[in-house]
Amino acid sequence: MKANVSSILLGVADMEKSKRFYTEGLGWTIKNDYGVSVFFESDGGALVGFYGREGLAQQVGTNPEGSGFGGLVLTYVVRSQERVDEIIAEAEKAGATILKPAGALPWGGYGGTFADLDGYIWSLAYSAKAADQPYAE
């Protein structure tokens, strides 16, 4: 198995609210909307999509009821501290919960963290320490 992800599926409670959060709030573009699932334009990265939480849990053979930290963090690396601030502000305006406001990080970078409407955690980061970062933009 290669160290790559073909797609990321997020189980969401309310498909329409989640679509609005990501399209109107964060500016994402829908590539395919199949009703039961939605996929966004990837811009060269892994495909990101939504699936109804209960349907996705059934598909993978698990219980859709869960609470607490699930051990999953989606990381978004950008090229400036200003862009981190902009995205945190966009997410908050769209209804995200800011878990950690943007600021200096213990390892020397700059970043912040928010949870989307379904509790998925997004970690935004910038680092001037290396040129070979896995930039999302």
Secondary structure, 3 states (H helix, E strand, C coil): CCCCCCEEEEEECCHHHHHHHHHHHCCCCEEEECCCEEEECCCCCCEEEEEEHHHHHHHHCCCCCCCCCCCCEEEEECCCHHHHHHHHHHHHHCCCEEEEEEEECCCCCEEEEEECCCCCEEEEEECCCCCCCCECC
